[in-house]
Amino acid sequence: MPDVAARFASWRQALPRPLAAPASFDVEGDLLHLRVPLPASISIQDPHLFSATRGAIDNAAPQRIERRGDELIVETRAGAQIADAFQATLKLSDSLGLDIGAKRGSPTSVPDGQGERASRHQP
């Protein structure tokens, strides 16, 4: 049975972890700007946001993701039913994901093209 326990442990390790700090977002027109507190020391590779709340974002829309110091900014098209909060999973790499709860709030920063671009993802 040690082999089974080891397999379960590796599967648990691969599950997304809850984000320890609150994420926030705002909507301008049809664009949603999500701000995720994430230490600059955490490596990201091919990040992507997956909404767990139906209608929060347009899942087929391209996502622009950039880093601003200890913050990750995700810009994508807002969904048809965006409320004041939504749940999502943010894939940071093939082996790291975060479960986040985002609430609508005043922006601490808004992408202006000055940050380090982490990825442009277009499905």
Rosetta silent file (secondary structure, phi, psi, omega in degrees, C-alpha in Angstrom):
SEQUENCE: MPDVAARFASWRQALPRPLAAPASFDVEGDLLHLRVPLPASISIQDPHLFSATRGAIDNAAPQRIERRGDELIVETRAGAQIADAFQATLKLSDSLGLDIGAKRGSPTSVPDGQGERASRHQP
SCORE:     score description
SCORE:     0.000 S_00000001
   1 L     0.000  -15.834  178.767    0.000    0.000    0.000 S_00000001
   2 H   -59.501  -31.988  179.116    2.892    2.474    0.282 S_00000001
   3 H   -64.933  -41.813  178.948    2.797    2.828   -3.521 S_00000001
   4 H   -65.139  -44.178  178.745   -0.887    3.830   -3.440 S_00000001
   5 H   -61.123  -39.676  179.329   -0.259    6.327   -0.637 S_00000001
   6 H   -65.779  -39.824  178.527    2.626    7.835   -2.606 S_00000001
   7 H   -64.598  -44.620  178.406    0.425    8.193   -5.713 S_00000001
   8 H   -62.469  -39.623  178.629   -2.330    9.913   -3.720 S_00000001
   9 H   -61.959  -41.431  179.898    0.241   12.235   -2.144 S_00000001
  10 H   -68.940  -35.143  177.686    1.546   13.241   -5.578 S_00000001
  11 H   -67.460  -42.540  178.006   -2.017   13.857   -6.828 S_00000001
  12 H   -61.562  -38.227  179.872   -2.800   16.015   -3.784 S_00000001
  13 H   -63.024  -30.085 -177.503    0.401   17.964   -4.412 S_00000001
  14 H   -83.444  -10.824  179.114   -0.790   18.753   -7.952 S_00000001
  15 L   -68.437  147.050  176.252   -4.133   20.241   -6.816 S_00000001
  16 L   -60.008  144.197  178.339   -4.445   24.031   -6.946 S_00000001
  17 E   -98.503  148.531  177.602   -3.696   25.737   -3.652 S_00000001
  18 E   -68.904  140.259  176.425   -5.903   28.460   -2.202 S_00000001
  19 L   -72.165  129.498 -175.009   -4.561   31.973   -2.655 S_00000001
  20 L   -75.533  -22.954 -177.672   -3.655   33.346    0.788 S_00000001
  21 L  -116.730  154.152 -178.555   -4.429   36.982   -0.070 S_00000001
  22 L   -71.610  143.398  173.235   -7.554   38.460   -1.679 S_00000001
  23 E  -100.925  154.921  179.448   -7.667   39.124   -5.408 S_00000001
  24 E  -136.823  160.703  179.140   -9.630   42.039   -6.830 S_00000001
  25 E  -147.579  162.405  169.855  -10.989   43.077  -10.190 S_00000001
  26 E  -140.711  162.501 -179.371  -12.693   45.881  -12.018 S_00000001
  27 E  -123.479  128.161  175.166  -14.524   46.040  -15.324 S_00000001
  28 E  -122.286  111.906 -175.870  -14.026   48.759  -17.924 S_00000001
  29 L    64.268 -120.722  177.790  -16.377   48.404  -20.860 S_00000001
  30 L  -104.498    9.041 -179.712  -16.153   44.732  -21.781 S_00000001
  31 E  -100.553  134.778  174.991  -12.680   44.183  -20.265 S_00000001
  32 E  -103.543  129.947  177.138  -12.093   42.609  -16.874 S_00000001
  33 E  -112.797  111.960 -179.925   -8.851   43.515  -15.068 S_00000001
  34 E  -103.891  131.681  178.203   -7.972   41.002  -12.348 S_00000001
  35 E  -113.611  117.980 -177.067   -5.228   41.795   -9.825 S_00000001
  36 E  -115.463  118.561  176.379   -3.706   38.793   -8.058 S_00000001
  37 E   -68.091  120.851 -176.934   -1.163   39.333   -5.272 S_00000001
  38 L  -149.956  115.774 -179.218    1.729   37.031   -6.178 S_00000001
  39 L   -52.510  137.965 -179.077    5.325   37.419   -4.986 S_00000001
  40 L   -59.937  -20.505 -178.859    7.680   38.222   -7.845 S_00000001
  41 L   -74.772  -14.406  179.550    9.835   35.291   -6.713 S_00000001
  42 L   -82.094  122.755 -178.257    7.177   32.781   -7.831 S_00000001
  43 L   -76.120  138.468  175.766    7.983   31.531  -11.304 S_00000001
  44 L  -125.434  148.951  179.666    5.201   31.446  -13.879 S_00000001
  45 L  -149.121  117.586 -179.447    5.086   29.709  -17.224 S_00000001
  46 L    54.665   56.483 -178.899    2.166   29.852  -19.665 S_00000001
  47 L   -69.666  153.852  177.807   -0.371   31.196  -17.120 S_00000001
  48 E  -157.621  140.711  179.078   -4.109   31.014  -17.778 S_00000001
  49 E   -98.479  128.827  176.265   -7.256   31.939  -15.831 S_00000001
  50 E  -118.105  117.624 -179.197  -10.122   29.430  -15.658 S_00000001
  51 E   -80.299  134.683  173.882  -13.357   30.762  -14.185 S_00000001
  52 L   -95.649   -9.481 -179.970  -15.322   28.477  -11.870 S_00000001
  53 L  -102.432  115.798 -177.768  -18.199   30.962  -11.816 S_00000001
  54 L   -58.008  131.963  174.961  -20.401   30.692  -14.892 S_00000001
  55 L    84.078    0.323 -178.154  -20.630   33.925  -16.867 S_00000001
  56 L   -73.201  -43.400  177.513  -17.811   35.757  -15.035 S_00000001
  57 E  -132.260  162.527  173.359  -15.433   35.826  -18.000 S_00000001
  58 L   -84.714  103.716 -173.699  -15.612   34.934  -21.676 S_00000001
  59 L   -62.391  -23.338 -178.824  -13.682   31.658  -21.564 S_00000001
  60 L   -88.686   -7.281 -176.320  -12.888   31.742  -25.295 S_00000001
  61 L   -76.323  149.853  173.858  -11.421   35.270  -25.199 S_00000001
  62 L   -61.688  153.021  177.123   -7.661   35.905  -25.341 S_00000001
  63 E  -121.073  133.468  173.848   -5.984   36.700  -22.034 S_00000001
  64 E  -107.305  126.002 -176.873   -3.247   39.243  -21.533 S_00000001
  65 E  -127.176  131.328  176.991   -1.184   38.543  -18.433 S_00000001
  66 E  -141.683  157.752  178.196    1.593   40.696  -17.042 S_00000001
  67 E  -101.774  139.709  174.151    3.579   41.006  -13.865 S_00000001
  68 E  -132.201   88.838 -178.241    3.826   44.194  -11.816 S_00000001
  69 L    59.677 -118.576 -179.100    6.216   43.556   -8.949 S_00000001
  70 L   -95.413   33.912 -179.876    4.310   41.389   -6.466 S_00000001
  71 E  -140.354  139.333  174.348    1.121   41.464   -8.497 S_00000001
  72 E  -108.537  129.139 -178.612   -0.085   39.505  -11.504 S_00000001
  73 E  -108.353  126.629  176.729   -2.517   41.336  -13.789 S_00000001
  74 E  -116.473  126.383  176.836   -4.930   39.358  -15.961 S_00000001
  75 E  -119.639  125.649  178.424   -6.914   41.194  -18.619 S_00000001
  76 E  -153.355  174.587 -179.811   -9.644   39.388  -20.516 S_00000001
  77 E   -75.835  130.691  177.254  -13.165   39.920  -21.788 S_00000001
  78 E   -67.560  150.260  178.024  -15.792   40.060  -19.045 S_00000001
  79 L   -81.665  177.666 -176.740  -18.601   37.545  -19.221 S_00000001
  80 L   -76.971  -17.260 -174.953  -22.275   38.274  -19.650 S_00000001
  81 L  -125.936   39.576 -178.091  -23.121   37.658  -15.991 S_00000001
  82 L   -66.492  130.567  179.581  -20.266   39.259  -14.039 S_00000001
  83 L  -108.561 -158.525  179.430  -21.242   39.905  -10.426 S_00000001
  84 L   -87.629   -2.647  178.371  -19.354   41.531   -7.550 S_00000001
  85 E  -156.803  153.267  172.852  -17.332   38.358   -6.906 S_00000001
  86 E  -154.248  160.418  178.547  -16.257   35.201   -8.713 S_00000001
  87 E  -108.204  145.831 -179.974  -14.206   32.062   -8.145 S_00000001
  88 E  -156.697  166.356  170.667  -11.451   30.893  -10.470 S_00000001
  89 E  -116.766  130.467  177.972   -8.346   28.773  -10.831 S_00000001
  90 E  -108.513  111.679  176.154   -5.202   30.476  -12.058 S_00000001
  91 E   -78.569  122.257  178.382   -2.745   28.117  -13.732 S_00000001
  92 E   -99.014  -29.021  176.821    0.765   29.466  -13.149 S_00000001
  93 E  -162.836 -179.895  179.663    2.635   26.518  -14.696 S_00000001
  94 L   -64.830  -20.774 -176.808    2.021   22.851  -15.480 S_00000001
  95 L  -116.177    6.376 -177.872    2.714   22.003  -11.829 S_00000001
  96 E  -142.212  126.699  176.181    1.303   25.034   -9.980 S_00000001
  97 E  -139.884  157.443  179.322   -2.195   26.484   -9.771 S_00000001
  98 E  -127.191  134.129  169.627   -4.073   28.740   -7.373 S_00000001
  99 E   -88.176  125.886 -176.863   -7.729   28.747   -6.411 S_00000001
 100 E  -126.303  149.881  169.131   -8.769   32.366   -6.058 S_00000001
 101 E  -115.149  122.848 -177.370  -11.768   34.307   -4.930 S_00000001
 102 E  -114.432  138.038  177.535  -11.912   37.746   -6.540 S_00000001
 103 E  -120.421  144.478  177.244  -14.041   40.656   -5.423 S_00000001
 104 E   -64.741  132.059 -179.285  -14.824   43.804   -7.338 S_00000001
 105 L  -161.942  171.342  179.963  -12.791   46.627   -5.873 S_00000001
 106 L   -66.899  135.283 -176.100  -10.867   49.773   -6.600 S_00000001
 107 L   -68.438  139.374  171.409   -7.834   48.962   -8.689 S_00000001
 108 L   -87.786  -26.128  172.925   -4.388   49.075   -7.144 S_00000001
 109 L  -161.348  153.023  179.032   -2.999   49.096  -10.653 S_00000001
 110 L  -128.781  135.455 -178.277   -4.337   48.757  -14.150 S_00000001
 111 L   -54.339  131.551  177.110   -2.322   47.389  -17.063 S_00000001
 112 L  -131.971   14.443  179.014   -0.833   50.183  -19.119 S_00000001
 113 L    84.906   -1.125 -177.158    1.733   48.257  -21.127 S_00000001
 114 L   -90.421  -18.759 -176.495    4.569   49.251  -18.760 S_00000001
 115 L   -78.515  172.062  177.569    4.737   45.963  -16.808 S_00000001
 116 E   -77.736  120.505 -177.409    6.697   42.856  -17.711 S_00000001
 117 E   -76.548  122.644 -179.022    4.526   40.868  -20.064 S_00000001
 118 E   -87.385  -37.315 -175.082    4.303   37.286  -18.835 S_00000001
 119 E  -170.299  149.663  165.651    2.227   35.826  -21.617 S_00000001
 120 E  -119.417  115.417 -177.493   -0.241   36.458  -24.350 S_00000001
 121 E  -112.689  122.984  177.382   -2.545   33.511  -24.520 S_00000001
 122 L  -129.460  107.674 -177.102   -4.935   33.134  -27.370 S_00000001
 123 L   -62.092    0.000    0.000   -6.801   29.811  -27.437 S_00000001
